[in-house]
């Protein structure tokens, strides 16, 4: 799987495969184990993961209030990877602060995901690259709240 620029189908297959490996008690790679932790934290997506033939090509419409479970879980993985390497610098400390504030790792990740989604939206809106400084500033502001 191309981890840096996977297609929609590759992302979905990655989640389906990792979930199937968990169900079959097969060994997981480090990234699969991280993904499984995210999947287990979201039981509302288990019906999707249990039916790849039905959901592999499913369209989601956020403007109609639909959450794309694959996008949501991918954002979790993105912020967890950022935390693991402390990139942008300061995200790891902010994450741990948010975790303490919320008393829950998943909720802390959700805060980071909101900041990441906003940074991506701003970059797309402005037609520029992601502003890493604005992104970490947003995270650190949330960690201080």
C-alpha positions in Angstrom: 0.0 0.0 0.0 1.3 3.5 -0.9 1.2 5.1 2.5 1.9 8.7 1.4 -0.6 9.1 -1.3 -3.0 6.1 -1.3 -6.1 6.0 -3.4 -9.5 5.9 -1.9 -9.7 2.2 -2.7 -6.3 1.5 -1.2 -7.2 3.3 2.1 -10.5 1.4 2.4 -8.8 -2.0 1.6 -6.1 -1.3 4.2 -8.8 -0.9 6.9 -10.8 -3.9 5.7 -7.6 -6.0 5.6 -6.4 -4.9 9.1 -9.9 -5.6 10.5 -10.0 -9.0 8.9 -6.6 -9.9 10.3 -7.7 -8.9 13.8 -10.8 -11.1 13.4 -8.6 -14.0 12.2 -6.1 -13.3 15.0 -3.3 -12.9 12.5 -0.2 -10.8 13.2 -0.5 -7.1 12.5 2.1 -4.7 11.3 2.8 -1.6 13.4 0.5 0.6 11.3 -2.2 -2.1 11.2 -2.1 -2.3 15.0 -2.5 1.4 15.2 -5.4 1.3 12.8 -7.0 -1.6 14.7 -6.8 0.5 17.9 -8.6 3.3 16.1 -11.2 0.9 14.7 -11.9 -0.6 18.1 -12.4 2.9 19.6 -15.1 3.4 17.0 -17.7 0.6 17.4 -20.1 2.6 15.3 -18.0 1.7 12.3 -17.8 -2.1 12.9 -20.8 -2.9 10.7 -18.9 -1.1 7.8 -15.7 -3.0 8.5 -17.6 -6.3 8.7 -19.1 -5.8 5.2 -16.4 -4.7 2.8 -18.4 -5.9 -0.2 -21.2 -3.5 0.7 -19.1 -0.5 1.8 -16.0 -0.6 -0.4 -17.6 1.7 -3.0 -20.0 3.6 -0.6 -20.2 7.3 -1.2 -20.6 9.7 1.8 -22.0 13.1 1.7 -20.8 15.3 4.6 -23.1 18.2 3.5 -26.0 15.8 4.3 -24.6 15.0 7.8 -22.9 11.7 6.7 -19.5 10.9 8.3 -17.1 9.0 6.1 -15.7 6.4 8.5 -12.6 5.8 6.3 -11.7 9.5 6.3 -12.4 9.7 10.0 -10.1 6.8 10.8 -7.5 8.0 8.4 -7.4 11.4 10.2 -6.9 9.5 13.5 -3.9 7.7 11.9 -2.5 11.0 10.5 -2.5 12.7 13.9 -1.2 9.6 15.7 1.7 9.4 13.3 2.4 13.2 13.7 2.4 12.7 17.5 4.7 9.7 17.3 7.3 11.8 15.5 6.4 15.1 17.1 5.9 16.7 13.8 5.0 19.6 13.7 7.2 20.2 16.8 5.1 20.6 19.9 2.2 18.3 18.8 3.2 15.5 21.1 3.2 17.7 24.2 -0.1 19.3 23.1 -1.7 15.9 22.6 -0.7 14.8 26.1 -2.1 18.0 27.5 -5.4 17.5 25.6 -5.5 13.8 26.8 -5.2 15.0 30.4 -7.8 17.7 29.9 -10.3 15.3 28.3 -9.3 12.2 30.2 -9.5 10.2 27.0 -7.0 9.6 24.2 -9.6 9.4 21.5 -11.2 12.7 22.4 -7.7 14.3 22.4 -7.2 12.9 18.9 -10.6 14.3 17.8 -9.4 17.8 18.9 -6.2 17.4 16.8 -8.2 16.1 13.9 -10.4 19.2 14.0 -7.3 21.4 13.8 -5.9 19.3 11.0 -9.1 19.4 9.0 -9.3 23.2 9.4 -5.6 23.6 8.3 -6.3 21.4 5.2 -9.5 23.4 4.4 -7.6 26.7 4.7 -4.8 25.3 2.5 -7.3 24.2 -0.2 -9.3 27.4 0.1 -6.1 29.5 -0.3 -4.6 27.3 -3.0 -1.4 27.1 -1.0 0.4 24.5 1.1 -0.6 23.6 4.6 0.5 26.4 7.0 2.3 24.2 9.6 2.7 27.2 12.0 -1.0 28.0 12.0 -1.8 24.4 12.5 0.5 24.0 15.5 -0.7 27.3 16.9 -4.3 26.1 16.7 -3.4 22.8 18.4 -1.5 24.7 21.2 -4.4 27.1 21.7 -6.8 24.1 22.2 -4.3 22.5 24.6 -4.3 25.7 26.7 -8.1 26.0 26.8 
